[in-house]
Amino acid sequence: METISTDMADPKVFDYWANLAKEDPERFERERGATIKGFIASAPEEKRRSLEQLQWRIDAVRRAASNPLSACIRLNKMMMDSVFDTGGLANSLNSLQEDLSELSVNLKLTSDALRDTGSKDAPRGEAKILQFFRGE
């Protein structure tokens, strides 16, 4: 079986998959499965298990749906939930942004406190360049 590009931004690639799905649905499913397995196999090892689990969930939704449109709607909801539900991507990014804002405030307070005490460790906007020599 030849390797098919997965660059869906390329109209030829999209047309290939769309035509294959129309003309030979069984071959489409075989090639789709092989392409997905190849993608998962090429992922870093620490990501493979979660990708396999996600693909298992996607395949289960597709099998349970009464038609392709129903599967599409269910998969869209699954994707949106993973982004916007509690613990989803949006929630995680907001939490990270709050943590970074708090860290920024704490660093500013620490910097101001050091400067106010006249500490020699206070940031001054200048640096001494140290020269390193190799011991030979």
C-alpha positions as CSV (number, residue, x, y, z in Angstrom):
1,M,0.0,0.0,0.0
2,E,1.5,3.4,-1.0
3,T,2.0,6.1,1.6
4,I,-0.6,8.9,1.3
5,S,0.2,12.4,2.4
6,T,-1.9,13.7,5.3
7,D,-1.5,17.4,4.5
8,M,-5.3,18.2,4.2
9,A,-4.4,21.8,3.3
10,D,-3.3,20.4,-0.1
11,P,-6.5,20.3,-2.2
12,K,-5.2,17.2,-4.0
13,V,-4.9,15.3,-0.7
14,F,-8.4,16.2,0.4
15,D,-9.8,15.3,-3.1
16,Y,-8.0,11.9,-2.9
17,W,-9.5,11.0,0.4
18,A,-13.0,12.4,-0.5
19,N,-13.0,10.4,-3.8
20,L,-11.7,7.3,-2.1
21,A,-14.5,7.5,0.5
22,K,-17.1,7.8,-2.3
23,E,-15.7,5.2,-4.7
24,D,-14.3,2.5,-2.4
25,P,-15.4,2.9,1.3
26,E,-13.7,-0.3,2.4
27,R,-10.4,0.7,1.0
28,F,-10.9,4.2,2.5
29,E,-11.3,2.7,5.9
30,R,-8.3,0.5,5.5
31,E,-6.1,3.4,4.4
32,R,-7.5,5.7,7.0
33,G,-6.7,3.1,9.7
34,A,-3.2,2.6,8.4
35,T,-2.6,6.3,8.1
36,I,-3.7,6.9,11.7
37,K,-1.6,4.0,13.0
38,G,1.4,5.4,11.2
39,F,0.8,8.8,12.7
40,I,0.5,7.4,16.2
41,A,3.6,5.2,15.7
42,S,5.6,8.3,14.6
43,A,4.6,10.2,17.7
44,P,7.0,10.4,20.7
45,E,6.7,7.3,22.8
46,E,5.3,9.2,25.8
47,K,2.4,10.4,23.7
48,R,1.5,7.2,22.0
49,R,-0.7,5.7,24.7
50,S,-2.9,8.8,25.0
51,L,-3.2,9.0,21.2
52,E,-4.2,5.3,21.0
53,Q,-6.8,5.9,23.7
54,L,-8.1,9.0,22.0
55,Q,-8.4,7.1,18.7
56,W,-10.2,4.3,20.4
57,R,-12.8,6.8,21.8
58,I,-13.1,8.3,18.3
59,D,-13.7,4.9,16.7
60,A,-16.2,4.0,19.4
61,V,-18.2,7.2,18.7
62,R,-18.1,6.5,15.0
63,R,-19.3,2.9,15.5
64,A,-22.1,3.9,17.8
65,A,-23.4,6.7,15.5
66,S,-26.3,5.9,13.3
67,N,-24.8,7.9,10.3
68,P,-21.8,9.9,9.5
69,L,-23.4,13.3,10.3
70,S,-24.3,12.0,13.8
71,A,-20.8,10.8,14.3
72,C,-19.5,14.2,13.2
73,I,-21.8,16.0,15.7
74,R,-20.8,13.7,18.5
75,L,-17.1,14.0,17.8
76,N,-17.4,17.8,17.6
77,K,-19.1,17.8,21.0
78,M,-16.3,15.6,22.4
79,M,-13.7,18.0,21.0
80,M,-15.5,21.1,22.4
81,D,-15.8,19.4,25.8
82,S,-12.1,18.6,25.8
83,V,-11.4,22.3,25.3
84,F,-14.1,24.1,27.3
85,D,-15.2,21.7,30.2
86,T,-13.7,21.8,33.6
87,G,-10.1,20.5,33.3
88,G,-10.1,21.2,29.6
89,L,-7.6,23.1,27.5
90,A,-9.2,26.5,28.1
91,N,-9.4,25.9,31.8
92,S,-5.8,24.8,31.9
93,L,-4.6,27.8,29.9
94,N,-6.6,30.2,32.2
95,S,-5.1,28.6,35.3
96,L,-1.6,28.9,33.8
97,Q,-2.2,32.5,32.9
98,E,-3.3,33.2,36.5
99,D,-0.2,31.4,37.9
100,L,2.1,33.4,35.6
101,S,0.4,36.7,36.6
102,E,0.8,35.8,40.3
103,L,4.4,34.8,39.7
104,S,5.0,38.1,37.9
105,V,3.6,40.1,40.8
106,N,5.7,38.1,43.3
107,L,8.8,38.7,41.3
108,K,8.1,42.4,41.1
109,L,7.5,42.6,44.8
110,T,10.7,40.7,45.6
111,S,12.7,43.0,43.2
112,D,11.2,46.1,44.7
113,A,11.9,44.9,48.3
114,L,15.6,44.1,47.4
115,R,16.0,47.5,45.8
116,D,14.4,49.3,48.8
117,T,16.8,47.5,51.3
118,G,19.8,48.5,49.2
119,S,20.8,44.9,48.9
120,K,23.7,44.2,46.6
121,D,21.6,41.4,45.1
122,A,19.1,43.9,43.8
123,P,18.8,44.0,40.0
124,R,20.7,47.0,38.7
125,G,20.5,46.6,34.9
126,E,24.2,45.9,34.6
127,A,26.2,42.7,34.6
128,K,29.8,41.7,34.9
129,I,31.0,39.4,32.2
130,L,33.2,36.6,33.6
131,Q,35.9,35.0,31.4
132,F,36.3,31.3,31.6
133,F,39.6,29.5,30.7
134,R,40.0,25.9,29.8
135,G,42.3,24.0,32.1
136,E,44.8,22.3,29.9
